[in-house]
Amino acid sequence: MRAQFVFSEIGIGLRRNLTMTVAVVVTVAISLALFGSGLLIRKQVETMKDFWYDKVEVSVYLCGRASQEPSCAGAPVTQEQRDQLLADLEATPQVEQVFYESQEEAFVHFREQFQDSPDLVQNVTAEALPESFRVKLRDPTQFEIVAGAFQGRPGVEEVQDQKALLEGFFNVLNKMQLLALIIAGVQVVAALLLISNTIRVAAFSRRRETGIMRLVGASNLYIQLPFLLEGVLAGLVGAGFAAGALVALKKFLIDDQLKPTFAFTAFVGWDDVLAILPWLFLTGALLAGLSSFVTLRRHLRV
């Protein structure tokens, strides 16, 4: 009987404040969708870092005829310098593998990379591209050690870390994550205020009923429970819509659009999305419940 009464009171409260309840659900849904998107972006950054950092290499470009670096002394790398560099690279503890790329091989890769720009390919010859050693490190974060050991050595024009080229892209993703979380935070504040106002209006509209319940000996918890559950229910419904938005984002944007277009990289999987969904429901319930509880403690006086 008591449970039936509590649920009937929840139904009455939702009907009396339908417009405000809908506003709460929408605001919570938007804030949690942005919060979930921020978590998904962070996971995407981690996934892409794991994928690319395992593949990035250090490029040791050797001197060519047109090299102007002091280490080149105006002359291309000699066979003796090339052999010594290869032996030293293979003996470096931080190096896992070393691959030599000649000018002809570099030109083939250049044509493959810029096959959609025929004018650019026509103006470049194999002699214009440097030969190099492609070095795979055991730990990509140890680039500075390798660069310090080989930069400026005779026959070396430049030591380049491919990881540095990816940092700009990852920084953009991190800024997108921060922006999503900031907007989500603003929306959460708006949701808390809406939930608080909704509970205040509900408590005021039923002040006569709560007064009678207090007179017949009802406890504070029993009186406040319907209002508290109204807020939690609105938070859970909003979290449900946010979860649906996150699932749609994964299905229609990542799987249907980004994956076929950018097949050369890795994207978050369904397990990552499913790991975020419980946090949306937990956050929605906790925020709504906490806001409702504080509001009831301050404004429910009978």
C-alpha positions in Angstrom: 0.0 0.0 0.0 2.8 2.4 0.9 4.6 1.7 -2.4 1.4 2.2 -4.3 0.9 5.6 -2.6 4.4 6.7 -3.4 4.1 5.8 -7.1 0.7 7.5 -7.3 2.2 10.7 -5.8 5.0 10.5 -8.4 2.4 10.2 -11.2 0.5 13.2 -9.8 3.6 15.3 -9.5 4.7 14.5 -13.1 1.3 15.4 -14.5 1.1 18.7 -12.6 4.6 19.8 -13.7 4.7 18.1 -17.1 6.3 21.1 -18.9 9.1 21.6 -16.4 9.7 17.8 -16.2 10.1 17.7 -20.0 12.6 20.6 -19.7 14.5 18.8 -17.0 14.7 15.6 -19.2 15.9 17.6 -22.2 18.5 19.5 -20.3 19.8 16.4 -18.6 19.9 14.5 -21.9 21.9 17.3 -23.6 24.4 17.7 -20.7 24.9 13.9 -20.3 25.2 13.5 -24.1 28.0 16.1 -24.1 29.6 14.5 -21.1 29.5 11.0 -22.8 30.9 12.5 -26.0 33.8 14.0 -24.0 34.5 10.6 -22.5 34.3 9.0 -25.9 36.6 11.6 -27.5 39.1 10.9 -24.7 38.9 7.1 -25.4 39.3 7.8 -29.1 42.5 9.8 -28.5 43.8 6.9 -26.4 42.9 4.4 -29.1 44.5 6.4 -31.9 47.6 7.0 -29.8 48.0 3.2 -29.1 47.4 2.5 -32.8 49.8 5.2 -34.2 52.5 5.3 -31.6 53.1 1.6 -32.2 53.6 2.4 -35.9 55.5 5.7 -35.8 59.1 5.7 -36.8 62.1 8.0 -36.5 63.4 9.1 -39.9 67.2 9.6 -40.2 67.5 11.6 -43.5 71.0 11.3 -45.1 72.8 14.0 -46.9 72.2 14.6 -50.6 73.8 16.7 -53.2 71.7 19.8 -52.3 72.0 19.4 -48.5 73.0 22.6 -46.8 73.5 21.3 -43.2 77.0 21.7 -41.7 77.1 18.0 -41.0 76.9 17.3 -44.8 79.8 19.5 -45.7 78.3 20.2 -49.1 78.6 16.6 -50.2 76.2 13.5 -50.2 76.6 10.8 -47.7 79.4 8.3 -48.4 79.1 4.5 -48.4 81.4 4.4 -45.4 79.2 6.9 -43.4 76.1 5.0 -44.5 77.4 1.7 -43.2 78.7 3.2 -39.9 75.3 4.8 -39.3 73.5 1.6 -39.9 75.7 -0.3 -37.6 75.4 2.3 -34.8 71.6 2.4 -35.2 71.3 -1.3 -34.9 73.5 -1.3 -31.8 71.4 1.4 -30.1 69.5 -0.2 -27.2 66.4 1.9 -27.8 66.1 0.8 -31.5 64.0 -2.2 -32.4 64.3 -2.3 -36.2 66.1 -0.3 -38.9 65.0 -0.1 -42.6 67.0 1.6 -45.3 65.0 3.6 -47.9 66.9 4.6 -51.1 66.0 7.6 -53.2 64.2 5.5 -55.7 62.1 3.8 -53.0 61.4 7.2 -51.5 60.2 8.4 -54.9 57.9 5.4 -55.3 56.3 6.1 -51.9 56.1 9.8 -52.8 54.1 9.0 -55.9 51.8 6.7 -54.0 51.2 9.3 -51.3 50.5 12.1 -53.8 48.9 10.2 -56.6 45.9 12.6 -56.6 48.3 15.5 -57.3 49.8 14.7 -60.7 51.3 18.2 -61.1 53.3 17.8 -57.9 54.5 14.4 -58.8 55.7 15.6 -62.3 57.8 18.3 -60.8 59.7 16.0 -58.4 62.4 13.6 -59.3 64.1 10.8 -57.3 67.3 12.8 -57.0 65.4 15.5 -55.1 64.3 13.2 -52.3 66.8 12.1 -49.6 67.6 8.5 -48.8 67.0 7.6 -45.2 66.9 5.1 -42.4 63.4 4.3 -41.0 63.9 3.5 -37.3 61.3 1.8 -35.2 61.9 2.4 -31.5 61.1 0.0 -28.7 59.5 3.0 -26.8 58.4 5.9 -29.0 58.9 8.3 -26.1 62.6 7.8 -26.2 63.1 9.8 -29.5 65.2 12.4 -27.8 67.9 9.9 -26.9 68.2 8.6 -30.5 68.0 12.1 -31.9 70.7 13.4 -29.6 73.0 10.5 -30.6 72.7 10.9 -34.4 71.7 14.5 -35.1 74.6 16.4 -36.5 76.7 13.3 -37.3 78.6 13.2 -40.6 76.3 12.1 -43.3 73.1 12.9 -41.4 71.0 15.9 -42.7 68.1 15.6 -40.2 66.5 13.3 -37.6 62.7 13.6 -37.6 60.2 12.1 -35.2 56.9 11.1 -36.9 55.3 11.2 -33.4 55.7 15.0 -33.3 53.6 15.2 -36.5 50.7 13.5 -34.7 50.8 15.6 -31.6 49.0 18.5 -33.3 46.1 16.3 -34.3 45.9 14.8 -30.8 46.0 18.2 -29.3 43.0 19.2 -31.4 41.1 16.2 -30.2 42.0 16.9 -26.6 40.7 20.5 -27.0 37.4 19.1 -28.5 37.1 16.9 -25.4 37.7 19.8 -23.1 35.1 21.9 -24.9 32.5 19.2 -24.8 33.1 18.7 -21.0 32.9 22.5 -20.4 29.6 22.7 -22.3 28.4 19.6 -20.4 29.3 21.3 -17.1 27.3 24.4 -18.0 24.3 22.2 -19.0 24.6 20.2 -15.8 24.3 23.4 -13.8 21.2 24.3 -15.8 19.8 20.9 -15.2 20.4 21.1 -11.5 18.6 24.5 -11.3 15.7 23.1 -13.4 15.4 20.1 -11.1 15.5 22.3 -8.1 12.8 24.5 -9.4 10.6 21.6 -10.5 10.8 20.0 -7.0 10.0 23.4 -5.4 7.0 23.8 -7.5 5.8 20.3 -6.9 6.3 20.6 -3.1 4.4 23.9 -3.1 1.5 22.6 -5.2 1.1 19.7 -2.8 1.8 21.5 0.5 -1.7 20.7 1.8 -1.3 16.9 1.2 2.2 16.9 2.8 0.8 18.9 5.8 -1.9 16.2 6.3 0.7 13.5 6.1 2.8 15.2 8.7 -0.3 15.5 11.0 -1.0 11.8 10.8 2.6 10.9 11.8 4.3 10.3 8.4 8.1 10.5 8.6 10.2 13.0 6.7 11.5 10.3 4.4 8.0 9.1 3.5 6.9 12.6 2.8 10.0 13.5 0.7 10.4 10.2 -1.1 7.9 10.9 -4.0 9.5 14.3 -4.7 13.0 12.7 -4.6 12.0 9.9 -6.9 10.5 12.4 -9.4 13.9 14.1 -9.8 15.7 10.8 -10.0 13.2 9.5 -12.6 13.7 12.6 -14.7 17.5 12.2 -14.5 17.3 8.6 -15.6 15.0 9.3 -18.5 17.4 12.1 -19.6 20.3 9.6 -19.3 18.4 7.2 -21.4 18.1 9.8 -24.2 21.8 10.6 -23.8 22.7 6.9 -24.1 20.6 6.7 -27.2 22.4 9.7 -28.7 25.8 8.1 -27.9 24.8 4.8 -29.5 23.6 6.8 -32.6 26.9 8.7 -32.7 28.8 5.4 -32.7 26.6 3.7 -35.3 25.9 6.5 -37.8 28.9 8.8 -37.5 31.8 6.5 -36.6 30.8 3.1 -38.1 29.0 4.4 -41.2 30.9 7.5 -42.0 34.4 7.8 -40.5 35.5 4.1 -40.5 35.0 3.6 -44.3 36.6 7.0 -45.1 39.6 6.8 -42.7 40.3 3.1 -42.9 44.0 3.6 -42.1 43.4 4.4 -38.4 41.6 2.8 -35.4 38.4 3.9 -33.8 36.6 3.2 -30.6 34.6 0.0 -30.4 31.2 -0.9 -29.0 32.9 -2.1 -25.8 34.1 1.5 -25.2 30.6 2.9 -25.7 29.0 0.2 -23.5 31.6 1.1 -20.8 30.5 4.7 -20.8 26.7 4.1 -20.7 26.5 3.1 -17.1 28.3 6.2 -16.1 25.6 8.3 -17.8 22.8 6.7 -15.9 24.8 6.8 -12.6 25.6 10.5 -13.1 22.0 11.4 -14.1 20.6 9.6 -11.1 23.1 11.1 -8.6 22.8 14.6 -9.9 19.0 14.6 -9.9 18.8 12.8 -6.6 21.3 15.2 -4.9 19.6 18.3 -6.3 16.2 17.1 -5.2 17.4 16.2 -1.7 19.1 19.6 -1.1 16.0 21.4 -2.4 13.6 19.4 -0.2 15.8 20.0 2.8 15.7 23.7 2.2 12.1 24.3 0.9 9.8 21.5 2.1 8.4 23.0 5.3 5.0 21.7 6.5 
